[in-house]
Amino acid sequence: MSLRKRFFAWMLKQGDTFNRKLYNAHKKDLFQGIEGTVVEIGPGTGVNFPYFPLGTKWIGIEPNDAFHEGLMIKAKENGINASLVNGNATSIPLPDASADSVVCTLVLCSVDEPKLAISEMKRILKPGGKLFFIEHVGAVKESGLRKAQNVFNPINRLMADGCNCNRETWTTLNEGGFSNVHLTHLKIKGAMKLHSPHILGYAVK
């Protein structure tokens, strides 16, 4: 396990309380529709576990093994029937149509190939299954905030394990071949200004 992976896992864990404060109300509302077998992409420290139904069959796709032990402990504490699979967002080692719900929060900002990642998430969903997402995104084009994001992005990638603060992830989701995409743009109060523009919602296969 590399020092970089260990450091990123430690850093993310320090932000768990702040993450809950920022997203708690949004997750309570959005995740009400989660059911069946849940596949979560990049679950990190397991901050989404409290929002899943008791007894949920959960499969985590987490490439950073520095998170694995903590994830299994937290899953048990939250009454989640959990298993972990080695893989990543662009190569999910699960069969086609094997998930009722896919959860992806604050992940698409950092994957190398977001179109491929979304295609993989759609592939593993059953017909009618839903991809639930919360992502920070680029601000409105030509706005002062978007220009600042563009300037800062190389530093952001370096500091935050490849995270991009200026991606138009909504476009990639809308072009992902889903039957319906229910998507809301908003700014998250309390977030760092460059990371305040967000999208949240769900896409139906």
N, C-alpha and C positions, 0 to 999 in steps of 0.2 A: 504494500500500500504506500503510495507516494506521499511525501510531506505536503504537497499541494492539496491532495484530496483530504488529508487530515485537517489542514488549516481551514479549507472551505467548509467542511462539516462543522468544525468548531465555531466558525464565524456565523454560519446560518443558525446554529442552535442559540447563540446569544441574542438573535433577533426574534425568537419565537413569541415572546410576550408582545413585542411591537407589532408583529404580523397579526396576531389575534386582535389587537386593538384596531388595526386598519381595516381588516376584512371581515370581522365577526358578523356584522349585520348582513353584509352581502352574501356570505356563505350560507348563513341560516336560511335565507330566502331562496338562493339559487339551488342549493343541494337538496331541497325538499323532493325533487323529482328523481333522485338517485334510487335505483332498485336493482335487484338481481346480483349477478356477478359483476364486481367493479374492478376495473383495471386502472391503476393510477400510474401516470408517467412522471418520473422524477419526484417521488413523494418526499425526498429530503428527510426532515426530522419527524414527519408524520403529523404536521399541523392540521391536516384535514380530517383526521380520525374522529374527533368529537362531533363532526357533522354527519357521519354516516350512521345508518340504522344499526342498532344492536344486533350482533350476529351476522353482519355483512360478510359475504365471501369476497375477500379482497386479494388482488394479485398486484404486487408492486414491481415496477420496472425501474430499478435504481442502479445506474452504472457505478456510482461511488460507494464502494463497499464499506467505507468509513461510517455510513449511515445504518448499515444492515442490523447490527445488534440492537441499537436504540429503537429502530422501527419495530422490531418484533416485540420488544418489551412494551412499547407504547400501545401497540395493537392489542396485546393481551389486556392491558389496563382499561382499554376502551371497549372491550367485548367484541373485537373484530377477529374473524377467522382468517388469518393472514398467511400468505406465502410470498416469497420473493423469487424473482426470475432474473438472471443475469441478461442484460440487454440494454438497449437505448431506444430513444424515440424514433430513430430512423431505421431500426431493425428490431422489431418487436417479435420475440421468439414464441409467438402464440398462434394457434390455428385461425383461419378465417372464421368470422361470425361466431366468436367464442365469448364475447362480452356483451352484457346488457347495457352497461354504462362505462364510459371512459372519462377519467378526470385528469385535467391538465391545468395546473395553476402556476403561473410565473415560470414557465419552462420554454415556451416558444421564442422567447427573447434571446435564448442562448444556444439553441440547436443550430448546427451548421447548415442543415437543409430543411427549413420549415415546411416546404411543400411536400417533401417526402415524408416528414414526420406526420403531417396531417393525413396523408394518404394511408400510412400505416395504421393510424388510429381508426380511420374509417374502415379499413380492411378487417380489423378484428371485431368490429361491432356487428351484432346481429341486425337483420333488417328491422327498422324502427327503433334501434338503439340510439342512445344519445351521447354525444361528446360534450361534457361540461367544461367550461374554460373561464379563467380570469387571467388577464395578461396586461402588463403595462406596455404602452405602445408609443409611436411617434405622435407628436402634436400636429395640429392642422398645418398643412403645407404653407410655406412662406410666412408663417407666424414667427414672432421673435423667439418663442420657446422652441419651435422646431429648429431654427437656425442654431440656437444654443445646444440643442441635443446633437446636431450634426457635428459641431465643433468638439464637443465633449466626448463623443462616442468612442474614439480610440482609447481614451483613458478609462472610460467606463468598462470597456471590454477587458482591459488589463487588470483592473481592480476587482471585477465581479465575475471572474471565471467565464469570460466570453459573452457576457450579457450585453445586448444591444439596446440602447434606450430610444432608438428612432425607427423601429420597424413598423411597417404598416400591416400588422398581422391580420387585421380585419379583412383585407383584400385577399390574403391567402386562404382564409376560412371561407369567404364567399365564393371563391373559385375552386373549392375543394370537392365539388361534386355531391354535396349533401342535398337531400330532398328539401330541407328547410334549414335556415340559419336564423336564430333569434338572438340578436346582438344589440347591446346597448353601449354607447360611448359615455364615459363619465370621468370626472376627476376625483381621485381619492384624497379626501382631506387628511392632512397630517403626513402624507408621503413627501419625500424629497421632490422638489418642484420638477426636476427633469424627468422624474419617474411618475408624476401625478396623473398624466393621461392614461386611461385604462379602457379596456373593453371587457365585458362579461356577458355570458349567455350560454346557449347550448345549440348544437347542430344535430339534426336528426338524419340518420342514414336512410 
